[in-house]
């Protein structure tokens, strides 16, 4: 079975790289870090909306292009490679996916065309502070269509217009659609290692909330959304890790020490070889996840967890070794290496830490083995 991109998908990926090279050089990332008030680059976001990328996996009936998830994965890889400081992940991988999975026909028809056109920024609000959020610890409540509680941190929370919020209603946990500019909602910035993907604290006090999906099914629906997001984020991590390896390789070939390129020394060779192997593992898991996501295969839960773990590990190692290869200059603000380390740290945490996904992976493998034994 061939999991690689088709020729058309490779062409899409190539055009996306050209577009981002022209519109999102690392100077754009630096500009957001120097001025993190907005949390993203508005001009770049508008250009991405004009390209139609926001509607890549949204069906044509809801205003999208309807290309499919594999094409969206290709775009995600290039966005990760460019470190694009835009709320694409929060809006497309999580908010739009929550609407596609749990929204009614009216909800999809109302909001997805705006997402596809780049006119609406959305996010997913789940966390309520440090630690794994288990059902018994969900403090956000919905009573009579009014939502109260606090979500922190929320990715792109300041930039977003709407949020899908995990809260407990009368029938149990559910997903609720909330207008972040509406009454009962206050927001504040949260310090982040990566201002290019700003975080926020959102407080809700009797904010109007609209149920997505069936009451009490919030955790099951959230798991589906997170599986999709995990695979797409794995492609962002893959793109970023590839860029780190290229930066480290190029510097190792041009930097001389004792009359030789530092890349000729075994210490550097071994570092970069280790990164290459880790990226190869991440790529295999990401491609497998893309196949499972696009085909709706029963292996999707396991593939998503594996892609999440492998992508997080590869990106973190690649970003660290990129800094190490650059030596003393690599840890300075003027160098670009820290941009990738920041993003690696951020992407590794926004859907839960890798250790939590390792637990999910082990649990899901055990469940699959048990199901096969009973069949």
N, C-alpha and C positions, 0 to 999 in steps of 0.2 A: 504494500500500500504506500502511495506517495503522498506525504503530508506537506510537500513544498508548495509555494505559491504557483499559480498558473502564470502563463505569459502576460495575460491581461492584468493580473494582480501585481506582478512585478513592475509592469509599466505604471500602474497607479502609484506604487511605492516610490518609483524613481521620480515621478512628477511631484509627489509630495515632498521628497527630499529637496528637489530644486526650489520649490516654493518656500519651504522653511529656511533654506540657506539664504534666500534673498530677503525674507521678511522677518526672520527670527534668529539673527546671529546672537552670540553670547553677550554682545553689548546690550541687547534688549533685556536679557535676564539680569544683567548687572544694574540696569536702570530701575527695574522693579525692586531689587534688593536695596538700592540706594534710596528709593522712595516707595516704601511698602504700604502707603495709605490705602490704595485701591486693591492691592493683593493680586492684580493681574494687569496685563497690557491690553487696554481697551482697543487700540488700533489693530493689534494682531487678532484679537477675538473677532472684530468686525470683518477682517479679511478672510478668516477661516469660515465665518458664516457665509460670505459671498461665494466661497469655493464649494459650498454644499456639503462639507464634511459632516456637519451636525446631523444631517439626515441620511448618512450612509447606510445605517442598518434599520432605519425607520421605514415601514412600508409606504408605498406610494399613496395608498388610500388615506394616509395621515400626513401627507405633505412631504414625505421623505423621498429619497432616491431608490431605496429598496435594494441596494447592492448585496448586502448580506454581512454576516459577522466576520468572515475571513477578511473581507475588504476593510472592515473597521479595525481589525487586528493589525493590518498592514499600516493603516494610518496611525494607530496607537504607537507602533514601533518607531515611526519617524518623529512623532511628537515627543516621545521619550528621548530619542537621539538628540533632538534640538533643544531639549529642556524647555519647551514652549510654556511661558508663564500665562496660561489661560485656564479657565474653569471647565475644560473639556471633559475631564474624567468625572467630576461631580455631576455635570449636566447630562452627559451621554451614557457613560457606563452605569451610573447609579440611578439618577432621577428618571431619565427616559426609560430605562429598563424596568424600573418599578411600575411605571405607567403601563408599559407593554405587558407585563406579567399580571398585574393586579387591577389595573384600571378598567372601569366600565367603558362601553362604547362612547358614551357622552364625554367622559373624562379624557379619553384618548383623542377624540375629535376636537376637543376644546384646547388641549395643551400641546399635543405632539407636533402639530403644524408650526407652532411658535418656536418650539425647540429646534425643529428641523431647519427653520429659517434663521436660527441664531438670534432670535428676538427675546428669548427667555433663558435665563440662567437658573438652574435648579441644583439641589443637593439632597443628600440623604443624611438625616440626623438620627443617630442611634446611640452613641456613647454618652455616658453620664459621669465622666471622670475616669480615673485610672482603674485598671483591672478589667477582667472579662465580665461583660454584662449578661448575667443569668436572669431567667424569668422572674425569680423572686426579688431581684434587686432593681427592677424597672420602677423608678419613682414617678415618671411622667404619667399623668392620668387624663382620661377623657370622660367627661360627664355631660350628658345632654348636648353633645356636639361641641363642647368647649374643652380646649386642651390646656393643661397647666403643668409646668415642670421646667427643668433646665437640661439642655443638651450641651455638652462640652467634651472634646473639641468637635467642631463641625467644619468639614472641609469646604472652603470657598463660601463660608457662611455669611460674610459681609457682602459679597458680590451677588448672592443669589436672590432671585425674586420669589421663588417658591421652594418649599422643602417637603419631602416625604419623611414623616416623623414616626418613630416607633414609640407607641404608648399603650397603656393598659386601659381597655374599656370595660364595659359591664360583662362582656363575654370572654375577656382575656386579652392578651396582646394583639394589637392590630397596627396596620400602617395607615397613617392619616396625612392628607394633603393640607398644607397650611400656607397662607399668604404671608410672607415675611415682612411685607410692607403694611399689613393690616393691623387692626387693634389688638392689644394684648401681647405684642411682640417687641422685645428690646434686644439689641445686639451689641456686642463689644468685641474688639479684636483680642486675640490670644497670641502671645509670643510664640513664634514657630522657628524651627531650625531652617525652614525653607519659606521665606516670605513670598516666593513665586507661586506658592500654593497656600494662600492665606487661611488661617484657622480663626474660628470665632466661638464665642459663648453666646447661646441664644436662650433667653428666658421667655417662657410663655405664661401668661396669666389670663385664663378664660379666653384664649384665642380661638376664633372659629376654625373648626377642623372638619374635613370631609373624608369619610372612610374610603380606603382603597381595598378592594377585594371583600372577602367575607369576614365578618367579625370573629375574632379569636384565632384567625389563621396567620397573624402577623409574623410569627417566628418562621413558619414554613415558607412564606412568601419572601421574607428577608433573606433566608438561606439561598433561595434561587437567585435573587438579585446579587448577593455577595459572590456567588459562584461565577456569575457572568463578569462582575467587576474584577474578580481575582484573575481571570484569564486575560482580560484586556490590560490590566495593570502589569501583568507578567510580560506583555509585549512592550509596554513602556520601559519596564526595567531592562528588558533585553536590548532595546535600542540604546539606552543610556550606558549599559555595560559595554556594548560594542564600541561606543564612542570613547569610553575611558581607555579601553585596550588600544585603540588607534592612537590616542593622545600619548599614552605611555610608550608605545612602540616608536612613534615618530621622534619623541624627545630622546629616547635611548639611542637612536641612530645619529642624532645631531649633536648630542652632548659628549664632549671628549674629557677623559680623565687619564692621566699618565700616557698621553699620546694615542689613546685608543677610544673608540666609541664605547660608552658604558654598556651598550647592548651586547658587546662582545664578551662581557664577563658573565660567568655562570650564575652568579647571584641574581642578576637582572633577568637572564634567560629563564631561570626556574620560576621566578615570580610571574612573568608574563605567560609562561606555559601553564601554570596553575590556573591563571585567570581564563585562558583560552579553554581549558577543559571544563571549568565551571560554567562558562557561557554555553558551551556545546550541550551540556546537560540541561541547562535552562531552556535552550532553543528547542530541544527535543520535547520537553514537557509542555512548552508553550504551544508548539505546533499540534501536539496531541490534544491539548485543551481546545484549540481553535476548531479542530475537526469535531470534537465532541459537542461543542457549543453550536456549531453551524448545522450539525446533523441531528441534534436533540438526542444523542446517544445516551443509553443508561449509564455509561461510564463517566458522565459529566461531573458528578460530585467528587469522584476520586481524581479525575484529571484536573479539575479546578484547584483542589488542594495541593496536588503535586506541582502544578505550574506556579502557584503562589509561593511555595517554599523554595523551589529551585530558583525562581526569578529574584526573590529577595536576597538569597544567599549569594548569587552571582553578582548582582549589582553592588552589594555592599563590599564584597571582596575586590571587585574591579575598581571601585572608587577609592578604596584605601590604597591599593597597590599603585594606582595612578599618582596619588600624592607621594607615596614612598619613592617611586621611580624619579619623580621630579626633584626629590631631595629637599634641601632647605627652601628653595623657591616655591615648592609645592604647597607649603602651609601659609603662604602670604595671601593677603587680600587681593593683591594685584594679579595673582595667577588665577586661572579659571578652574583649577582642580576642585576647589571647595564647592563650586556650584553642583557638581555631580555627587559629591559626598552628601550634601544637604538633601538633594532629591532622593538619593538612595535611602537615607534614613527616613524621610517623609513617606515615600511609597511603601516602605517596609512596615509601616505602622497604621496607615489610614483605614485598613479593613481588619485590623487586629494583627498582633505581632506574629512573626513566623512560628514561634513556639505553640501558639494557639492553633495555627493551621496544621502544624505537625500532629497535634492531638486529633484534629478533625480527620486528617488523612488516615491515621491509624484506626480511628473509630469506623470510618467509612469502608476501609479495606476489610475490617472484621465483619461488618454488616454484610458486605457483598459475599464474602466467603460463606457466612452463615446462610444467606439466601440461596446460594448455589448448592449448598449441602442439602437444603430442604427440597430443592426442585427435583 
